[in-house]
Amino acid sequence: MKALIIDGSPEPSSSELVALLALDADYVVAVDRGAIVCRSAGVVPDLFCGDDDSADADTAAWARAHAGSTMRLPVEKDATDLAFALDRAAEEARRRGEVLDVCLTCATGGRPDHMLGALGLLLAIKETGPMLVEDGFELAILSPEGCDSWEFAEGEIGRTFSAVALEPGTVVSEEGMRWRLDGAELPLLGDRGVSNRIVGEHAKVTCHEGALAAFLIK
C-alpha cells in the first residue's frame, strides 16, 4: 500500500508536488496543517489526523467534512501528530493485507527540529524503505532490512547526491559518482558522503550495513 503522508511543516511543499505525489498513492493522510496544502492541491485525504494546533478552523472543518475518516488528537501528548499518522498508515496496510510503502512530504520546511524528528520516525520503519520528497530534494532511507539500493536514471546526471549514515557501522558503495565509494564505512552523521555528484549512466548507491539517508538534490 503506497501511503502518502502530508505533514504540517510551516513551509510546505508546493501544491503541484503534492498533487503529483497523490496520483501514485493508495492512501493519503493529511497531518494537521498538511490539510491546507491538500486543499490547495485538490487532494482529498483518506485520513485527517491532528490536534488542530496548526490548521486554521476553516481548513480543519473542510478536512473533517471530506476526508474518509478523521483522528482527533490531544494537544498535550508525548508523540508528534506525524507519529500517530504513520502508525495509522501501518494499521491500514495491515488491514488490507498489504506491505506498507511510505512517502512523506511537507515535513522539513521551517522547523529543523521537526525535520530531525521526522527522519528519526522514518528510520524506525526502515524496513519499509520510506521516502521523503520535497520540492528541493528526494531522500531515501536505505538499509539491508528494507530497500538497500537506489539506481538513478540518466536524467539525474549532473545532480548533487549526498549520503549520511544514520546508524553506527553503516557501510556504503557508490557507482557512477564523481567520488566513488566501495564498501566504505561512513561515520555516524558524518560529512564524508556529502556533496557528491552523479556523473555516469547507471549511477547507484547501495547500503550494505546499517542505515543510510540518501539525498538526491533537485
TIDRENMI-775702 format. One line per field, with one value per residue: residue number from 1; x, y, z of N, C-alpha, C in turn. Coordinates in Angstrom, 1 decimal, padded with zeros to 4 digits, m for minus. Each point is the difference from the previous one (the first is absolute). Example, Ala and Ser with C-alpha at 12.3 -4.5 7.8 and 13.67 -1.06 7.14 Angstrom:
n <- c(1:2)
n_x <- c(013.2:m000.4)
n_y <- c(m005.7:001.1)
n_z <- c(007.8:m000.7)
ca_x <- c(m000.9:000.9)
ca_y <- c(001.2:001.1)
ca_z <- c(000.0:000.0)
c_x <- c(000.9:m000.8)
c_y <- c(001.2:001.1)
c_z <- c(000.0:000.8)
END
This chain:
n <- c(1:2:3:4:5:6:7:8:9:10:11:12:13:14:15:16:17:18:19:20:21:22:23:24:25:26:27:28:29:30:31:32:33:34:35:36:37:38:39:40:41:42:43:44:45:46:47:48:49:50:51:52:53:54:55:56:57:58:59:60:61:62:63:64:65:66:67:68:69:70:71:72:73:74:75:76:77:78:79:80:81:82:83:84:85:86:87:88:89:90:91:92:93:94:95:96:97:98:99:100:101:102:103:104:105:106:107:108:109:110:111:112:113:114:115:116:117:118:119:120:121:122:123:124:125:126:127:128:129:130:131:132:133:134:135:136:137:138:139:140:141:142:143:144:145:146:147:148:149:150:151:152:153:154:155:156:157:158:159:160:161:162:163:164:165:166:167:168:169:170:171:172:173:174:175:176:177:178:179:180:181:182:183:184:185:186:187:188:189:190:191:192:193:194:195:196:197:198:199:200:201:202:203:204:205:206:207:208:209:210:211:212:213:214:215:216:217:218)
n_x <- c(000.8:m000.2:000.6:m000.7:001.0:m001.0:001.2:000.2:001.1:000.5:001.0:m001.2:m000.1:000.3:m001.0:000.8:001.0:m000.8:m000.6:001.2:000.4:m001.1:000.4:001.1:m000.9:000.0:000.7:m000.8:001.0:m000.9:001.2:m001.1:001.0:000.3:m001.1:000.8:001.2:m000.6:m000.6:001.2:000.4:m001.2:000.7:m000.9:000.3:000.6:001.0:m000.7:001.3:m000.4:000.7:m000.1:001.3:m000.2:m001.0:m000.3:m000.9:000.1:001.3:000.1:m000.9:000.7:001.1:m000.6:m000.4:001.2:000.8:000.6:001.0:m000.3:001.1:m000.8:001.1:000.4:m000.1:m000.2:001.1:000.5:m000.7:000.7:m000.7:001.2:000.4:m001.1:000.3:001.2:m000.3:m000.8:000.9:000.9:m000.9:m000.1:001.4:000.1:m001.0:000.7:000.9:000.5:001.1:000.4:m000.3:000.9:m000.8:000.9:m000.9:000.4:001.2:000.6:m001.0:001.0:000.1:001.3:m000.5:m001.1:000.9:000.7:m001.1:m000.4:001.3:m000.1:m001.2:000.6:001.0:m000.9:m000.3:001.3:m000.6:m000.7:001.3:m000.3:m000.8:000.9:m001.1:000.9:m000.3:000.9:m000.5:000.6:m000.6:000.9:m000.8:001.3:m000.3:000.8:m000.6:000.2:000.0:000.8:m000.7:000.6:m000.6:000.8:m001.0:000.1:m001.2:000.5:000.7:001.0:m000.9:m000.3:000.8:m000.7:000.9:m000.9:000.9:m001.1:000.9:000.5:001.2:m000.4:m000.2:000.6:m000.6:000.7:m000.8:000.7:000.8:000.1:m000.4:000.7:m001.0:000.9:m001.2:m000.3:000.5:m001.2:000.6:m000.5:m001.0:001.0:001.0:000.5:m001.3:000.3:m000.9:m000.5:000.3:m001.2:000.9:m000.6:m000.2:m001.2:000.0:000.6:m000.8:000.8:m000.9:001.2:000.3:m000.8:m000.1:m000.5:000.2:m000.7:000.6:m001.0:000.9:m001.1)
n_y <- c(m001.2:000.9:000.4:001.0:000.4:000.9:000.3:000.6:m000.1:001.0:m000.6:m000.2:m001.2:000.1:000.7:000.4:000.1:000.5:000.7:000.2:000.2:000.7:000.3:m000.2:000.6:m001.1:000.7:001.1:000.5:000.8:000.5:000.3:000.9:m001.3:000.1:001.1:m000.7:m000.9:000.9:000.7:m001.2:000.1:m000.3:m000.9:000.2:m001.2:000.7:000.7:000.2:000.4:001.0:000.4:m000.2:m000.5:m000.9:001.0:000.7:000.8:m000.1:000.1:001.0:000.5:m000.2:000.4:001.0:000.0:m000.1:m001.1:000.4:000.2:000.6:000.4:000.7:m000.4:001.3:m000.4:m000.4:m001.2:000.3:000.1:000.9:000.2:m000.2:000.7:000.9:m000.2:000.0:001.0:000.5:m000.4:000.5:001.0:000.0:m000.2:000.9:000.7:m000.4:001.3:000.1:000.6:001.0:000.7:001.0:000.7:001.0:001.2:m000.5:000.8:000.7:000.8:m001.3:000.3:000.3:000.5:000.6:000.3:000.4:000.6:000.4:000.3:000.5:000.5:000.3:000.3:000.4:m000.1:m001.1:001.1:000.4:000.8:000.9:001.1:000.6:000.9:001.2:000.1:m001.1:m001.2:m000.7:m000.9:m000.7:m000.3:m001.3:m001.0:000.6:001.1:001.2:m000.8:000.3:000.9:m000.3:000.9:000.7:m000.1:000.3:m000.8:m000.3:000.3:m000.8:000.8:m000.9:m000.2:m000.6:m000.1:m000.6:m000.9:m000.9:m000.4:000.0:001.1:m001.0:000.8:m000.3:000.7:000.0:000.4:000.2:001.4:m000.2:m001.1:m000.6:m000.8:m000.3:001.3:000.1:000.5:001.1:m000.3:000.4:m000.6:000.8:m001.2:m000.3:001.2:000.5:m001.2:m000.5:m000.2:m000.9:m001.2:m000.8:m000.4:001.3:m000.3:000.0:m000.7:m000.3:m000.4:001.0:m000.1:001.3:000.3:001.3:m000.4:001.1:000.2:000.9:000.7)
n_z <- c(000.0:m001.0:001.1:m000.3:000.8:000.1:000.4:001.2:m000.8:000.7:m000.6:m000.5:m000.5:m001.3:m000.3:m000.9:000.9:000.9:m001.0:m000.4:001.2:000.2:m001.3:000.7:000.8:000.9:000.8:000.1:000.8:000.4:000.4:000.7:000.1:m000.1:000.6:000.4:m000.1:000.8:000.8:000.1:000.3:000.6:001.1:m000.1:001.2:000.1:000.6:000.9:000.3:001.3:000.6:m001.3:000.2:m001.3:m000.2:m000.9:000.7:m001.0:000.0:001.3:m000.1:m001.0:000.7:001.1:m000.8:m000.5:001.0:m000.4:000.9:001.3:000.5:000.9:000.1:001.2:000.4:001.2:m000.5:000.0:m001.1:m001.2:m000.6:m000.5:001.2:000.5:m000.9:000.3:001.2:m000.3:m000.8:001.0:000.8:m000.9:m000.1:001.3:000.2:m000.9:000.9:000.0:m000.7:001.1:m000.8:000.7:m000.4:000.6:000.2:m000.3:000.2:m000.8:m000.6:000.4:000.2:000.2:001.1:m000.7:m000.8:001.1:000.6:m001.2:m000.1:001.3:m000.3:m001.1:000.8:000.8:m001.3:000.2:000.6:000.0:000.1:001.0:m000.6:m000.1:m000.5:m000.4:m000.2:001.0:000.5:m000.3:001.0:m000.1:000.9:m000.2:000.0:000.5:001.1:m000.7:m000.5:m000.6:m001.1:m000.7:m001.1:m000.6:m000.5:m001.4:000.2:000.9:m001.1:000.8:000.6:001.1:000.6:001.1:000.8:000.9:000.8:000.1:m000.2:001.2:m000.7:m000.5:m000.9:m000.9:m001.2:m000.8:m001.0:m001.0:001.1:000.2:001.3:m000.3:000.6:000.6:000.6:m000.1:001.2:000.1:000.5:001.2:m000.9:m000.6:m000.4:000.1:000.1:000.5:m000.9:m000.3:m001.2:m000.6:m000.5:000.4:m001.1:000.4:000.4:001.1:001.0:000.8:000.9:000.4:000.8:001.1:000.0:m001.2:000.2:m001.1:m000.2:m000.8:m000.2:000.0)
ca_x <- c(m000.8:000.8:m000.6:000.6:m000.2:000.3:000.2:m000.4:001.1:m000.3:000.3:m000.4:000.3:m000.9:m001.3:000.3:000.6:m000.9:m000.9:000.7:000.3:m001.3:m000.4:000.6:m000.2:m001.2:m000.6:000.6:m000.2:000.3:000.3:m000.3:000.2:000.1:m001.3:000.0:000.5:m000.9:m001.2:000.4:000.4:m001.2:000.1:m000.9:000.7:m000.8:000.0:000.5:000.5:000.7:m000.6:m000.5:000.8:000.7:m000.9:m001.0:m001.3:m000.8:000.7:m000.3:m001.5:000.0:000.6:m000.9:m001.2:000.3:000.9:m000.7:m000.1:000.8:000.6:000.2:001.0:000.1:001.1:001.0:000.3:001.4:000.4:m000.5:m001.1:000.5:000.2:m001.3:m000.3:000.8:m000.6:m001.3:000.3:000.4:m001.2:m000.8:000.6:m000.3:m001.4:m000.1:000.8:001.0:001.3:000.0:001.0:m000.3:000.6:m000.3:000.3:m000.4:000.5:001.3:000.2:m000.3:000.2:001.0:m000.3:m001.0:000.7:000.8:m001.0:m000.5:001.0:000.0:m001.1:000.2:001.1:m000.7:m000.7:001.0:m000.3:m001.0:000.6:m000.7:000.6:m000.5:000.1:m000.3:000.2:001.4:000.7:m000.6:000.8:m000.4:000.7:000.5:000.5:m000.2:m001.3:m001.1:000.6:001.5:000.7:m000.7:000.6:m000.4:m000.3:000.9:m000.4:000.5:001.4:000.2:m000.6:000.8:m000.4:000.6:m000.3:000.3:m000.2:m000.9:000.3:001.5:000.3:m000.7:001.0:m000.6:000.7:m000.5:000.5:m000.4:000.1:001.4:000.8:m000.6:000.2:m000.1:000.0:000.6:m000.7:m000.2:m000.2:m001.3:m000.4:001.2:m000.2:000.9:m000.8:m000.8:000.3:000.6:m000.7:m000.3:000.7:000.0:m001.2:m000.2:000.5:m000.7:000.5:m000.4:000.3:000.3:m000.3:m000.4:m001.1:000.6:m000.9:000.5:m000.6:000.2:m000.4:m000.6)
ca_y <- c(001.2:001.2:001.0:001.4:000.8:001.4:000.5:001.4:001.0:001.4:000.4:m001.3:m000.2:000.7:m000.7:m000.8:m001.3:m000.8:m000.6:m001.1:m001.2:m000.6:m000.9:m001.3:m000.5:m000.7:000.5:001.3:000.5:001.4:000.2:001.4:001.1:m000.6:000.2:001.2:m000.2:m001.0:000.8:000.8:m000.9:m000.7:m001.4:m000.4:m001.1:m001.1:000.2:001.2:m000.3:001.1:000.5:001.3:001.1:000.8:000.3:000.9:m000.7:m000.2:m001.2:m001.2:m000.4:m000.5:m001.3:m001.0:m000.2:m000.7:m001.2:m001.3:m000.2:001.0:m000.5:001.2:m000.3:001.0:000.9:m000.5:m001.4:m000.3:m000.3:001.0:m000.4:m000.8:m001.3:m000.6:m000.2:m001.1:m001.2:m000.2:m000.5:m001.4:m000.7:m000.1:m001.0:m001.3:m000.3:m000.4:m001.1:000.4:000.6:001.5:000.7:001.3:001.2:001.2:001.3:001.2:m000.4:000.5:001.5:001.0:m000.5:m001.1:m001.0:m000.9:m000.8:m001.1:m000.9:m000.7:m000.9:m001.1:m000.8:m000.8:m001.0:m001.0:m000.9:m000.1:m001.2:000.3:000.8:001.2:001.1:001.3:000.7:001.4:000.7:000.2:m001.2:m001.3:m000.7:m001.4:m000.8:m001.2:m000.9:m001.4:m000.6:000.5:000.3:000.1:000.7:001.0:000.2:001.2:000.1:000.8:001.4:000.5:000.4:001.4:000.4:m000.3:m001.1:m000.1:m001.2:000.2:m001.2:000.2:m001.0:m000.3:m001.2:000.1:m000.2:000.5:000.1:000.9:m000.2:001.1:001.3:000.6:m000.7:m001.3:m000.8:m001.4:m000.7:001.0:000.2:001.5:000.3:000.3:001.4:000.6:000.7:m000.5:m000.3:001.1:000.8:m000.7:000.4:m001.1:000.3:m001.1:m000.8:m001.1:000.3:m000.8:000.0:m001.2:m000.1:m001.4:m000.2:001.3:000.7:001.2:001.1:000.3:001.2:000.5:001.5:000.3)
ca_z <- c(000.0:m000.1:000.9:m000.1:001.2:m000.3:001.4:000.2:000.2:m000.3:m001.4:m000.6:m001.4:m000.9:m000.4:m001.2:000.4:000.8:m000.9:m000.8:000.9:000.3:m001.1:000.1:001.3:000.3:001.3:000.3:001.3:000.2:001.4:000.5:m001.0:m001.4:m000.6:m000.8:m001.3:m000.6:m000.6:m001.2:m001.1:m000.5:000.4:001.1:000.7:000.5:001.5:000.5:001.3:000.6:001.2:m000.3:000.5:m001.1:m001.1:000.3:000.3:m001.2:m000.7:000.8:m000.2:m001.4:000.0:000.7:m000.8:m001.2:000.2:000.3:001.4:000.7:001.2:000.8:001.0:001.1:m000.2:000.9:m000.2:000.0:m001.4:m000.9:m000.9:m001.1:000.6:m000.1:m001.4:m000.5:000.7:m000.6:m001.3:000.1:000.3:m001.2:m000.9:000.6:m000.3:m001.4:m000.2:m001.0:000.5:000.1:m000.8:000.5:m000.5:000.8:m000.6:000.9:001.3:000.3:m000.2:001.1:001.4:m000.1:001.0:m000.6:m001.1:000.6:000.5:m001.1:m000.5:001.0:m000.2:m001.2:000.3:000.8:m000.9:m001.1:m000.7:m001.1:m001.0:m000.1:m000.7:000.3:m001.3:000.1:m001.3:m000.3:000.1:000.4:001.0:000.2:001.1:m000.5:001.0:m000.4:000.4:m000.8:m001.3:000.2:m001.1:m000.8:m001.3:m000.5:m001.5:m000.7:000.2:001.2:m000.2:000.3:001.2:001.2:000.8:001.3:000.7:001.4:000.8:001.1:001.0:000.0:m000.8:m001.3:m001.1:m001.2:m001.3:m001.0:m001.4:m000.9:000.7:m000.1:001.0:000.2:001.2:m000.2:001.3:001.0:001.2:000.2:001.5:000.3:m000.2:m000.5:m001.3:m001.0:m001.2:m000.4:m001.2:m001.2:m001.2:m000.9:m001.3:m001.0:m000.1:000.9:001.3:001.0:001.4:000.7:001.5:000.3:001.5:000.6:m000.6:m000.7:m000.6:m001.4:m000.5:m001.4:000.0:m001.3)
c_x <- c(000.9:m000.7:000.7:m000.4:000.3:000.0:m000.3:001.1:m000.4:000.2:m000.2:000.6:m001.1:m001.3:000.2:000.7:m000.9:m001.0:000.6:000.3:m001.3:m000.5:000.5:m000.3:m001.3:m000.7:000.7:m000.4:000.4:000.2:m000.1:000.2:000.2:m001.3:m000.1:000.5:m000.8:m001.1:000.4:000.4:m001.1:000.1:m000.8:000.7:m000.9:m000.1:000.5:000.3:000.7:m000.7:m000.5:000.8:000.7:m000.9:m001.1:m001.4:m000.8:000.6:m000.3:m001.4:m000.1:000.5:m000.9:m001.3:000.3:000.9:m000.8:m000.2:000.9:000.5:000.4:001.0:000.0:001.2:001.2:000.2:001.5:000.5:m000.6:m001.2:000.5:000.2:m001.3:m000.5:000.7:m000.6:m001.3:000.2:000.4:m001.2:m000.9:000.6:m000.2:m001.4:m000.2:000.8:001.1:001.2:m000.1:001.2:m000.3:000.8:m000.4:000.4:m000.5:000.5:001.3:000.1:m000.3:000.3:001.1:m000.2:m001.0:000.6:000.8:m000.9:m000.6:000.9:000.2:m001.2:000.1:001.0:m000.7:m000.8:000.8:m000.3:m001.0:000.6:m000.6:000.7:m000.6:000.3:m000.5:000.3:001.5:000.8:m000.9:001.0:m000.5:000.8:000.4:000.5:m000.1:m001.3:m001.2:000.5:001.5:000.7:m000.9:000.8:m000.6:m000.1:001.1:m000.3:000.5:001.5:000.2:m000.5:000.9:m000.6:000.8:m000.4:000.4:m000.4:m000.9:000.2:001.5:000.2:m000.7:001.1:m000.7:000.9:m000.7:000.6:m000.5:000.0:001.4:001.0:m000.7:000.4:m000.2:000.1:000.6:m000.9:m000.1:m000.2:m001.5:m000.2:001.2:m000.2:000.9:m000.8:m000.8:000.5:000.9:m000.8:m000.1:000.6:m000.1:m001.4:000.0:000.7:m000.8:000.7:m000.6:000.4:000.1:m000.3:m000.4:m001.2:000.5:m001.1:000.7:m000.7:000.3:m000.5:m000.5:000.6)
c_y <- c(001.2:001.1:001.3:000.7:001.4:000.7:001.5:001.0:001.4:000.4:m001.3:m000.2:000.7:m000.9:m000.9:m001.3:m000.9:m000.6:m001.1:m001.2:m000.7:m000.9:m001.4:m000.7:m000.7:000.5:001.3:000.4:001.5:000.2:001.4:001.0:m000.6:000.1:001.2:m000.2:m001.1:000.7:000.8:m000.9:m000.8:m001.5:m000.2:m001.1:m001.1:000.1:001.4:m000.2:001.2:000.5:001.5:001.2:000.8:000.2:001.0:m000.7:m000.3:m001.2:m001.3:m000.5:m000.6:m001.5:m001.0:m000.3:m000.9:m001.2:m001.2:m000.3:001.1:m000.6:001.3:m000.4:001.1:000.9:m000.4:m001.5:m000.2:m000.5:001.0:m000.5:m000.9:m001.5:m000.8:m000.3:m001.2:m001.3:m000.4:m000.6:m001.4:m000.9:m000.3:m001.0:m001.4:m000.4:m000.5:m001.3:000.3:000.5:001.5:000.6:001.5:001.1:001.2:001.3:001.1:m000.3:000.8:001.5:000.8:m000.5:m001.1:m001.0:m001.0:m000.9:m001.2:m001.0:m000.9:m001.1:m001.2:m000.9:m000.9:m001.0:m001.2:m001.0:m000.3:m001.2:000.2:000.8:001.4:001.1:001.3:000.9:001.5:000.7:000.0:m001.3:m001.2:m000.7:m001.4:m000.6:m001.3:m000.9:m001.4:m000.6:000.5:000.1:000.3:000.9:001.0:000.2:001.2:000.0:000.9:001.5:000.6:000.4:001.5:000.5:m000.4:m001.1:000.0:m001.2:000.2:m001.2:000.4:m001.0:m000.2:m001.3:000.0:m000.2:000.2:m000.2:000.9:m000.2:001.2:001.3:000.5:m000.6:m001.3:m000.6:m001.5:m000.7:000.8:000.1:001.5:000.2:000.5:001.5:000.8:000.6:m000.6:m000.3:001.2:000.7:m000.8:000.4:m001.2:000.4:m001.0:m000.6:m001.1:000.3:m000.7:000.1:m001.3:000.1:m001.5:m000.3:001.3:000.6:001.4:000.9:000.4:001.2:000.2:001.4:000.3:001.3)
c_z <- c(000.0:000.8:m000.2:001.3:m000.2:001.4:000.0:000.2:m000.3:m001.4:m000.8:m001.5:m000.8:m000.2:m001.2:000.3:000.8:m000.9:m000.8:000.8:000.3:m001.1:000.1:001.4:000.1:001.2:000.4:001.4:000.1:001.5:000.4:m001.1:m001.4:m000.7:m000.9:m001.4:m000.8:m000.8:m001.2:m001.2:m000.5:000.4:001.3:000.8:000.5:001.5:000.3:001.5:000.6:001.3:m000.1:000.5:m001.1:m001.2:000.5:000.1:m001.3:m000.8:000.8:m000.2:m001.4:000.0:000.7:m000.8:m001.2:000.1:000.2:001.4:000.7:001.3:000.8:001.2:001.1:m000.3:000.9:m000.1:m000.1:m001.3:m000.9:m000.8:m001.1:000.5:m000.1:m001.4:m000.6:000.6:m000.7:m001.4:000.1:000.4:m001.2:m000.9:000.5:m000.3:m001.4:m000.4:m001.0:000.7:000.0:m000.8:000.3:m000.8:000.8:m000.7:001.0:001.4:000.4:000.0:001.3:001.4:m000.1:001.1:m000.4:m001.0:000.6:000.7:m001.0:m000.5:001.0:m000.1:m001.2:000.2:000.8:m000.8:m001.2:m000.9:m001.1:m001.1:m000.2:m000.8:000.6:m001.2:000.3:m001.3:m000.3:000.1:000.2:000.9:000.1:001.2:m000.5:001.1:m000.6:000.3:m000.9:m001.5:000.2:m001.0:m000.7:m001.3:m000.7:m001.5:m000.6:000.2:001.3:m000.1:000.3:001.3:001.2:000.8:001.3:000.7:001.5:000.8:001.2:001.2:000.0:m000.8:m001.3:m001.1:m001.3:m001.2:m000.9:m001.4:m000.8:000.6:m000.3:000.9:000.3:001.4:m000.3:001.3:001.1:001.2:000.2:001.5:000.2:m000.1:m000.5:m001.4:m001.1:m001.3:m000.5:m001.2:m001.0:m001.2:m000.9:m001.3:m001.1:m000.1:001.0:001.4:001.1:001.3:000.7:001.4:000.3:001.5:000.6:m000.7:m000.5:m000.4:m001.3:m000.6:m001.5:000.0:m001.4:m000.6)
END
